[in-house]
C-alpha cells in the first residue's frame, strides 16, 4: 500500500514539508514542519504551519504522527503548534540524546534541560515500525549528517531528510558536531539499497546551477545513476575526500543558532526567564 504524498515548500528556508496520507483512511503524518522565524527581529510566525493545518482540515484528515527526520539546523520546527491544533505524536530518532548532550553544552542549557529525549513522544530506532492508518512505516537510522538522522520508509516512499538532496545537488554536509562523512556514505548506501522505484523525498532544495525550479522528489534509480556526489562509480574514499574538502569551505546555516536551541527541545522555545520572555543564546567563537 503506497501513501499519498502532498509537499509544502517554504522558500525562505528552502524546506520541503510533507503530509503523508493513507489512501484507504483519513490517517496521515506530517514530516519536517516549519515555523517561520525572522532572524533580525526574533519574531516567529505560523504561516507555513497554518498552510498544512488548512490542508489537513479541508481534507478531513486525522494526524497520527508529527515526524522529524533530524534536529534541523536551518529552520525551526512547528511540531508543538501542529500537535496543539491537530493532535498526533511527535517522533524523532533515538540519536537525539547525543545531539542534546552535545548542543546542551554548546548553548550552556543548564541542568534543567533534559538530555534524554523526553521532550518527544517517540524515539525511533533502526528497524522500528509504526502505523499510519493502514500504512506500515519502517525506520532506517541514517546518521552522518547528524547522529539523530532517520529515513522513514512508508510504502514506496522514503523521506530522507538531509541525507540526500536532488541528484544534481548531492548530499548533506558532515561537519556539524556528531557528523561524519564515512558514516554518511554507509547511510546513503542503505537508502540506495531500497527498490529502484522507491520515491525519495528530500527535506531541502537549493536549485542546483542550471535548474530554474525547486524540486524535492527523485527515485533510488535516479540517485544511483546521477547523484553528483555518490552516483555512478564513486568510491567511499572519493566521497569522504570530496565531502571533507567541501564542508571545510561552507559557512554555518543562517538559522543554526535559533534552530538547534528550539529543535533539540522538540520545537519548544527555551524556558522563559524572570520577565516571562524566552531568549535565544548566541555562543561567541564556538560554532
Secondary structure, DSSP 8 states (H G I E B T S, - for coil): ---EEEEEEETTTTEEEEEEE-TTSSEEEEES--BEEETTTTEEE-HHHHHHHHHHHHTT-EEEEEE-SS--SSSB--HHHHHHHH--EEEEETTHHHHHHHHHHHTT--TTS--SSTTSSEEE-TT-EEEETTEEEEEEE--SS-TT-EEEEETTEEEEETSB--TTT-B----STT--HHHHHHHHHHHTTS-TT-EEEESB----TT--S---EEEHHHHHHH-TTTSTT--HHHHHHHHHHHHTT----TTHHHHHHHHTTTT------TTS-------TT--
